[in-house]
Amino acid sequence: MKTYLGIDLGTSSLKIIAGDAEGNVIGKASSSFEILSEKKGYSEERPQDWIKAFDLALRELLVNQPNLIESTVSLAFAGQMHSLVLLDKAGKPLRNAILWNDTRTTDEVILLNEKFGEHLLSKEKNIALEGFTLPKILWIKKYQADIWKNTWKFMLPKDYLVYYLTGKVYTDVSDAAGTILSNIEEECWDEELLSELSLEREKCPEILHSNESAGKMLKKLKEKFGFKNDIDIVMGGADNACSALGNLSGLEQGLISVGTSGVVLKYSNEASDQVGKYHYFNSALNGQKYKMGVTLSAGFSLNWFKKAIAPTVSFSDFIKRAERSPVGSKGLIFLPYLFGERSPYFNAKMTAEFKNLQASHDENDMIRSIMEGVAFSLKNVYQNMDVDDEKSKTFRITGGIVKNPFWIQMFSDIFETEIEALEMDEGPAFGALICAINFSEGKSQEEIWRNFNSVKKVYKPIEKNSNDYKKRYRLFLEYSNSNNRRNSEIE
């Protein structure tokens, strides 16, 4: 029996799942690492810690499933997007990686949007944001010029693990898209933008597709872990691209992900005049792109409120209180902008608010209004993605929300669509596993998905609830637009 590994290098931990081509998950392992923040707005990690986490998780997996030593044939990666890794000619990191949630690059973002905004929307199909890779490169070039001068290659986090295992430098189309330095349609580095910004082309990694091999595991590492076979290292993709691959079995479904942040994603090869209000990236499917929008404070809003008013109560009991409040939270509306907002406003100055708060409201209403506010926010994101609703009648749902049927039903009522919960929710690691199997077995991604996964439950909108929510949603939009205008004027 041949087995395969899918590895997800997240922001705070690395996760591995093992499976075979017949649809059986054989084992799982994980290992965590720390985020470093020496100044306000700074968020970094040591790339060496990712290697330690990989080694620890893989050893744990092999100890628990020793048969994998003789049966594993390929592995693939998913990874946190946008974060910047810089290597010298010896292949060693020149500094800590600057993460996707680092916000030091505001000046670089302003420069890019003012001077190259039209070009970015035309070729990269995105506006510049602090989270993206290109502003980080410009910050390094300006403030740490010696490091940029000594940089041999820049890469994304998962690419560093690929380099560790193969000694070769690659990235894939989905991660390259998140740098906003690649031409989305042509799937190559933007030579014109590189030239305009005086960035050396030779410092860019070669771009592969997500189901292509980056090479074989180095002999010394193969011996280190005890593998008996040659191990193909398959590129895989960016975490959101792999999450889509692991949750969507076709192009017709949309994806809602609710964890700390919230994401709405839909496959689409049609970028319209609305591009710039959402992200438009290459996917892990060859030739396929996707639209994506983000609400920064989704599950975090609930965690923030719980910590403030009920720190000793279990999270499940805390959320249960929302069920004591009626649809619409007795008129209370929450704007979940605790970190400003990404889509569709891209305004870091927006603020969170409870609107219409009165003495008649209690904590049950406030909890429910937060949950409704997050769903309203993601609906706003989705409606600004310019997607044909006739092709998006069903959504799949993933993330921490899958443990909360009450909240999923609320999303179904607010989005006015069916929402499917899946039997298996392994996130980006499952998407990476699909890439590994696809490379080695030649089976289609859809066939592989159906071998492993299926729909567990379908949530259908309740008409009365949907009608009530329509009124609340209109108010939510009015309040959010006003908040955006008000906070855009604050210096």
Secondary structure, 3 states (H helix, E strand, C coil): CCEEEEEEECCCEEEEEEEECCCCEEEEEEEECCCECCCCCCCEECHHHHHHHHHHHHHHHHHHCCCHHHHEEEEEEEECCCCEEEECCCCCECCCEECCCCCCCHHHHHHHHHHHHHHHHHHHCCCCCCCCHHHHHHHHHHHCHHHHHCCCEEECHHHHHHHHHHCCCEEEHHHHHCCCCEECCCCEECHHHHHHCCCCHHHCCEEECCCCEEEECCHHHHHHHCCCCCCEEEEEEEHHHHHHHHHCCCCCCEEEEECCCEEEEEECCCCCCCCCCCEEEECCCCCCEEEEEEECCCHHHHHHHHHHHCCCCCHHHHHHHHHHCCCCHHHCEEECCCCCECCCCCECCCCCEEECCCCCCCHHHHHHHHHHHHHHHHHHHHHCCCCCHHHCCEEEEECHHHHCHHHHHHHHHHHCCEEEEECCCCCHHHHHHHHHHHHHHCCCHHHHHHHHCCEEEEECCCHHHHHHHHHHHHHHHHHHHHHHHHHHCCC
